[in-house]
Amino acid sequence: MKFNKKNISNAIFVIILILFFIPNTRGMMQIFLTRIFSFSPGVVSVEERKQVASYDWKLHGVNTESIDFNTAKDKVVLINYWATWCPPCIAEMPSLQELYNDYGEKVVFLFVTNEVDEDISKFMDAKKFNYPVYRSLSARPEPMVNNPIPQTYLIDKKGNIIIDKTNAANWNSDKVRSTLDELLAE
């Protein structure tokens, strides 16, 4: 058999396809491919922006202090809904960790999940993530209810949703960083 570009690309495709059918490698492949195809999220156009209806939301801190969302009023906020079993969530977490490392003192980061504390703690320790994780103790504020995961919102100081991204994204991009810098300067 002669090895040419077509044969090599076909062989790679077949290997990837086989890896998707092996239960132990499926999740890793999904995470790997999601990272490759995750791009910087887009900013919502001004005329289509929604506003946070209420800051009345209580959050239990899993690896941090519990908070009342009212403390985030008049601040730049990034809210990420995620789960430990969600491959797209896991794929975007390293970029969120890098963003948190650089903006954690300036931006309110809320990483929200519905899982039990023990599972979250084990996951965070295993992956070496250290951003603050919360569980919701009351209803999410409108319009951030009943969304798929991962779902991430970037909210400005006035409560406008600047970025509304469903699925994985590269949160450590120049575009996101410049958007954050602009929002912090307002």
PLY file of the C-alpha trace (Angstrom):
ply
format ascii 1.0
element vertex 186
property float x
property float y
property float z
element edge 185
property int vertex1
property int vertex2
end_header
0.00 0.00 0.00
1.35 3.35 -1.03
1.21 6.18 1.54
-0.05 9.38 0.03
-1.92 12.33 1.56
-5.33 10.79 0.89
-4.46 7.46 2.53
-2.89 9.18 5.55
-5.87 11.51 6.08
-8.27 8.55 5.72
-6.28 6.57 8.29
-6.32 9.50 10.74
-10.07 9.89 10.27
-10.66 6.18 10.93
-8.48 6.27 14.07
-10.39 9.29 15.42
-13.69 7.59 14.63
-12.62 4.41 16.43
-11.49 6.43 19.47
-15.00 7.90 19.70
-16.46 4.41 20.07
-14.13 3.37 22.88
-15.83 4.53 26.11
-12.59 5.43 27.93
-11.35 7.70 25.15
-14.64 9.28 24.01
-14.62 12.03 26.64
-10.96 12.87 26.05
-11.53 13.05 22.29
-14.57 15.32 22.75
-12.56 17.63 24.99
-9.59 17.66 22.60
-11.70 18.40 19.52
-13.80 20.99 21.36
-10.64 22.88 22.34
-9.45 22.86 18.74
-12.74 24.28 17.47
-13.42 26.74 20.33
-13.11 30.33 19.28
-13.40 33.64 21.05
-17.03 34.48 21.90
-18.71 37.39 20.17
-20.10 40.50 21.82
-23.90 40.91 21.74
-24.93 43.89 19.58
-26.12 46.88 21.61
-29.72 46.67 20.36
-29.98 42.96 21.27
-28.51 43.17 24.79
-30.63 41.98 27.66
-30.30 43.24 31.20
-30.12 41.34 34.47
-33.63 41.68 35.91
-32.67 41.27 39.57
-29.58 40.79 41.66
-31.57 38.83 44.25
-29.71 35.50 44.06
-28.08 33.52 46.84
-25.06 31.33 46.10
-23.39 28.68 48.27
-19.61 28.79 48.00
-18.13 25.33 47.52
-14.46 26.31 47.71
-15.01 29.93 48.75
-17.36 32.05 50.84
-21.08 31.98 50.04
-22.32 35.21 48.49
-25.38 37.24 47.65
-25.37 38.33 44.00
-26.33 41.82 45.20
-22.65 42.30 46.08
-21.88 42.09 42.34
-24.12 45.04 41.48
-22.22 47.87 39.71
-19.32 45.49 38.94
-18.17 43.58 35.87
-19.31 39.96 36.29
-18.53 36.72 34.45
-20.97 33.87 35.18
-20.22 30.38 33.89
-22.67 27.47 34.29
-20.88 24.13 34.05
-20.68 20.51 35.23
-17.88 18.03 35.89
-19.38 15.48 33.43
-19.70 17.95 30.53
-16.89 17.63 27.90
-17.43 21.14 26.41
-17.34 22.59 29.96
-14.06 20.82 30.68
-12.64 21.92 27.32
-13.08 25.62 28.09
-11.98 25.49 31.74
-8.23 26.07 31.18
-8.97 29.31 29.30
-11.36 30.41 32.07
-8.70 29.60 34.69
-6.15 31.76 32.85
-8.66 34.61 32.61
-9.47 34.25 36.31
-5.74 34.28 37.18
-5.35 37.70 35.52
-8.74 39.33 36.26
-9.82 37.65 39.51
-9.20 40.79 41.57
-11.04 43.13 39.14
-13.97 41.05 37.86
-16.53 39.05 39.86
-16.25 35.44 38.66
-19.13 33.07 39.42
-18.66 29.46 38.33
-22.03 27.86 39.04
-22.87 24.15 39.07
-25.61 21.91 40.50
-23.33 19.12 41.66
-22.55 18.10 45.23
-19.63 19.71 47.06
-17.56 16.51 47.32
-17.69 15.83 43.57
-16.80 19.43 42.77
-13.90 19.46 45.22
-12.46 16.20 43.84
-12.76 17.50 40.27
-11.16 20.88 41.06
-8.28 19.23 42.91
-7.67 16.68 40.14
-7.69 19.34 37.41
-5.76 21.89 39.55
-8.35 24.65 39.03
-8.70 27.23 41.80
-11.44 29.61 40.71
-14.49 30.09 42.97
-17.28 27.56 42.52
-20.85 28.07 43.69
-24.15 26.26 43.86
-27.36 28.20 43.48
-29.49 28.43 46.64
-32.29 30.40 45.00
-33.72 30.94 41.52
-31.35 32.32 38.90
-32.06 35.89 37.84
-33.76 36.54 34.51
-32.74 36.16 31.70
-30.20 33.55 32.88
-32.62 30.70 33.62
-32.88 27.19 32.15
-29.93 27.35 29.79
-27.80 24.48 28.52
-24.24 24.07 29.72
-21.73 25.39 29.31
-23.35 28.81 29.33
-21.36 31.94 30.05
-22.40 35.54 30.52
-20.27 38.66 30.72
-22.20 41.45 32.41
-21.19 45.12 32.52
-21.46 47.45 35.53
-24.96 48.52 34.48
-26.27 44.92 34.34
-26.21 44.60 30.53
-25.28 41.19 29.16
-22.35 41.93 26.85
-21.49 38.32 26.00
-24.01 35.47 26.04
-22.24 32.30 24.94
-23.65 28.79 24.82
-21.10 25.99 24.37
-17.34 26.10 24.75
-15.25 29.11 23.86
-11.71 30.38 24.17
-12.14 32.81 27.06
-8.46 33.70 27.23
-8.46 35.47 23.87
-7.29 39.00 23.08
-10.87 39.88 22.14
-12.28 38.88 25.54
-9.42 40.57 27.37
-9.90 43.84 25.49
-13.67 43.67 26.14
-12.98 43.19 29.85
-10.49 46.07 29.87
-13.06 48.35 28.21
-15.79 47.35 30.67
-13.50 47.88 33.66
-12.51 51.34 32.38
-16.16 52.51 32.15
0 1
1 2
2 3
3 4
4 5
5 6
6 7
7 8
8 9
9 10
10 11
11 12
12 13
13 14
14 15
15 16
16 17
17 18
18 19
19 20
20 21
21 22
22 23
23 24
24 25
25 26
26 27
27 28
28 29
29 30
30 31
31 32
32 33
33 34
34 35
35 36
36 37
37 38
38 39
39 40
40 41
41 42
42 43
43 44
44 45
45 46
46 47
47 48
48 49
49 50
50 51
51 52
52 53
53 54
54 55
55 56
56 57
57 58
58 59
59 60
60 61
61 62
62 63
63 64
64 65
65 66
66 67
67 68
68 69
69 70
70 71
71 72
72 73
73 74
74 75
75 76
76 77
77 78
78 79
79 80
80 81
81 82
82 83
83 84
84 85
85 86
86 87
87 88
88 89
89 90
90 91
91 92
92 93
93 94
94 95
95 96
96 97
97 98
98 99
99 100
100 101
101 102
102 103
103 104
104 105
105 106
106 107
107 108
108 109
109 110
110 111
111 112
112 113
113 114
114 115
115 116
116 117
117 118
118 119
119 120
120 121
121 122
122 123
123 124
124 125
125 126
126 127
127 128
128 129
129 130
130 131
131 132
132 133
133 134
134 135
135 136
136 137
137 138
138 139
139 140
140 141
141 142
142 143
143 144
144 145
145 146
146 147
147 148
148 149
149 150
150 151
151 152
152 153
153 154
154 155
155 156
156 157
157 158
158 159
159 160
160 161
161 162
162 163
163 164
164 165
165 166
166 167
167 168
168 169
169 170
170 171
171 172
172 173
173 174
174 175
175 176
176 177
177 178
178 179
179 180
180 181
181 182
182 183
183 184
184 185
